[in-house]
């Protein structure tokens, strides 16, 4: 699947012109500068790309051609680990940026990204963003702060995870996904496979199954296929309280 141009990457998708209506948060760097980003006369300023469930829209190792802002849907960000094993770096939802770590500093994406649901993405080409950043110092400054916060969160997460047991990493993963996506009829509102939990927690599928089994026996969670419900969130938080639970929110 080519990454040379959006129209080739999304053969079954429609490319539209639009404005940002994802949120009204002043903490969102895209929304805060939407007038600059979406009302420009420069080409490719208002491109929306539609991505089907399961479609990979960033290929690890492909040339960097821009970044993506999620309008709707859910995305998993991945990278290749030891022995070619997939590692999930994070999950992203509407009002979050994907592909930014390669922009401006590298020629190739160090991550891949796959839609977990049908997803709409605002696409900003590398050339367009460079023009906007050069012309708007305040936007450039806010993007610098965004990158600094991302780096700080990433470094703190690596430090915390390295000190956790397998059980603690699995619990941390459950709580992270729960606070990010919330509940739907008593279950975490993002059904994931045991392998996906393992790929995010940095362990094996077998270890995840064992931890889930133990947590069910302790009546801390309930499980129905891919659906996981948290019965006692306070007890789970207490188990990993020494590892700064709210670092990766």
Order of alpha helices (4+ residues) and beta strands (2+ residues): alpha-beta-alpha-alpha-beta-beta-beta-beta-beta-beta-beta-beta-alpha-alpha-alpha-beta-beta-alpha-alpha-beta-beta-alpha
